[in-house]
Amino acid sequence: MSLELPIDIDSVKGFLAEDEADALYKATKQSSLLGPCLEIGSYCGKSTIYMGLACKENNGVLFALDHHRGSEEHQKGEMFHDPELFDSNEALMDSFKEFRRNIRAVNLEGTVAPLVCSSDVAARQWSTPLGMVFIDGGHSLDAALNDYRCWASHIVPGGILAIHDIFPNAEDGGQAPHEIYKLAKASGLFEQLSLVNTLGLMRRI
Ligand code: MG
């Protein structure tokens, strides 16, 4: 990728392939001209860094929404549990400290506005039109549907809806992101742009 990062990105915990990161950066670079961008599911900030750097170039803002208590798959005993992100005092996952550290390391504190709460709470009285929404939160069907229903309607015409972890074949991964991707396609509200690895990109008509 041509983008120069002020950090060794491999040192940031997270799940984002290089081609997806590149596509996410480019999409954010365009859509942050239309309004603030919102990421759902920031975890330790890997995708936040790519989106944030793009927003920063346009003097934009990236809302980074995550309750930082981990999705189902991050909980103790689950497949993607990371003991380093477990706060034993609270007996809860806590990725916020690690997130803040990474955002500070790349000088994005003036661009990224963390929303440390659930998608429901953040959406309840939200009325700001968004240039882009990136859905990468919980991967249960309930969580993915909720994120789609809460946020897709706030995207301005010409803005972008991005969805991570789309696996058209069920053997390759969970189907919830693919389900909301299909919903968005069927809604008639979005024009399909591209599927880069597992990252689906659509433009609001
Ligand atoms: Mg993901």
Boltz pocket constraint, residues with backbone or C-beta under 6 A from the ligand:
constraints:
  - pocket:
      binder: B
      contacts: [[A, 15], [A, 136], [A, 164], [A, 165]]
      max_distance: 6.0
